[in-house]
Amino acid sequence: MQAKIISAAARIFRFYHDGFRNMQEWGYRVWAIIIIKLFVIFIILRIFFFSDFLKTKFDNDKKRSDYVLEQLTKSAKNQ
């Protein structure tokens, strides 16, 4: 069982490795653009626009969980 998993992982790795090795020049540019976009989406936007609301408003995990439970039950009652 474990040998099958390792073999499958090796085949998948070789597939992608061969694909990237034989890629044309424009393919590298496309991958660079994709990586830059992912960096902007997940790192830059998170830092500047999505602050950790619960950590700034509440002191401990108990208060945070109570707030989340209250918000969830309030939205369930309104439906």
C-alpha positions in Angstrom: 0.0 0.0 0.0 2.7 2.5 1.0 4.8 1.5 -2.1 1.8 2.4 -4.3 1.5 5.8 -2.7 5.2 6.5 -3.1 5.1 5.3 -6.7 2.1 7.5 -7.5 3.8 10.5 -5.9 7.0 9.8 -7.9 4.9 9.6 -11.1 3.1 12.8 -10.3 6.4 14.6 -9.5 8.0 13.3 -12.8 5.0 14.5 -14.8 5.2 18.1 -13.5 9.0 18.1 -13.5 9.1 17.1 -17.2 6.3 19.6 -18.0 8.2 22.5 -16.4 11.5 21.4 -18.0 10.0 21.3 -21.5 8.0 24.5 -21.1 8.4 27.3 -23.6 9.6 30.8 -22.5 6.1 32.3 -22.4 5.1 29.6 -20.0 7.6 30.8 -17.5 6.2 34.3 -17.8 2.7 33.0 -17.2 3.8 31.1 -14.1 5.6 34.2 -12.8 2.5 36.3 -13.2 0.4 33.6 -11.4 2.8 33.4 -8.5 2.9 37.2 -8.2 -0.9 37.4 -8.2 -1.2 34.7 -5.6 1.4 36.6 -3.4 -0.6 39.8 -3.7 -4.0 38.1 -3.0 -2.9 36.1 0.0 -0.2 38.1 1.6 -0.6 41.8 0.8 -4.4 42.0 0.9 -4.4 40.0 4.1 -2.0 42.3 5.8 -3.7 45.6 4.8 -7.4 44.8 4.4 -8.2 41.7 6.6 -7.1 42.5 10.1 -7.7 40.0 12.9 -11.0 41.4 14.2 -11.4 38.9 17.1 -7.9 39.3 18.5 -8.3 43.1 18.6 -11.8 43.1 20.2 -11.5 40.3 22.7 -8.9 39.3 25.3 -9.2 35.5 25.4 -10.5 32.5 23.5 -13.6 32.1 25.6 -14.8 35.7 24.8 -14.0 35.1 21.1 -15.9 31.9 21.0 -18.9 33.4 22.8 -19.0 36.2 20.3 -18.9 33.9 17.3 -21.6 31.6 18.8 -23.8 34.7 19.4 -23.3 35.9 15.8 -24.1 32.5 14.4 -27.2 32.0 16.5 -28.4 35.5 15.8 -28.1 35.0 12.0 -29.9 31.6 12.3 -32.8 33.2 14.2 -33.1 35.9 11.5 -33.6 33.4 8.7 
